[in-house]
Amino acid sequence: MSYIPTGKELIDPFKVLQEAGVSVDMKVADFGCGTLGHYVFAASSLVGPGGKVYAVDILKSVLDGIESMVRIERVTNVETIWGDLERINGIKLPDGCLDIGLMINNLYLSKKQNEMTKECARMVRSGGTFVIVDWKPGSGTFGPDPKARVSAEDAKQLGISVGLSLVKEFSPGSYHYGFVFKKA
C-alpha cells in the first residue's frame, strides 16, 4: 500500500495564510471550511483576539464539529455561519465585510463555480484579498475524482471574471495550485 499524505503534509495552512497576508486584527472567512477547520484555527491564531474568523459551510454537521472544537479549545474569535456558496447572498455576511476570503478545495465540488466565486468575493472589502487553492488535475492517485478537478487556468479565470485582479500564483503543496487576488 502506498503512503498518502494528509493534513499539513498535503498543504500547510500557515503557508497559505502567509501567502494571503493574514495578520493581527483582520476579518477572515474560510468558505467551505470543512470538518477539521485546518484554516479556521490557523487563521484564528494569526488574527488574534482583536480579529475574527468566520467558518462558513453548508453542512450543519461540519459547523457543529467546528463549534465543538471552539468550545474545547476556548477559542473566542471564531464564528460559524451556515451558508450556501452557490447562491448570491446565500451567506449572511454583508458585502465588503472581510479583509480576506479563502476558498480552498471547493471548486471541484461544484457545478456552479462562477456563482460560488462571485458570492465569496462579494464579502471581501475593496482592497481586500481573495485566495483560491484547489487540487491540480492529474496530481496523484488520491483526492477528488480527477474528472471533477478544475484546471489552474480555469480557476484563475474564475477570479478574474468576477472582477478580481491576480496578484500572484503560489504553490501551496505538490498536489495543489494557489492564487492570490485583490478586489478593486
Sequence and secondary structure as in RCSB ss.txt:
>XXXX:A:sequence
MSYIPTGKELIDPFKVLQEAGVSVDMKVADFGCGTLGHYVFAASSLVGPGGKVYAVDILKSVLDGIESMVRIERV
TNVETIWGDLERINGIKLPDGCLDIGLMINNLYLSKKQNEMTKECARMVRSGGTFVIVDWKPGSGTFGPDPKARV
SAEDAKQLGISVGLSLVKEFSPGSYHYGFVFKKA
>XXXX:A:secstr
      HHHH  HHHHHHHHT  TT EEEEET  TT HHHHHHHHHH TTSEEEEEES HHHHHHHHHHHHHHT 
SSEEEEEB TTSTT B S TT EEEEEEES GGG S HHHHHHHHHHTEEEEEEEEEEEE TT  SSSS TTT  
 HHHHHHHHHHTTEEEEEEEEEETTEEEEEEEE 
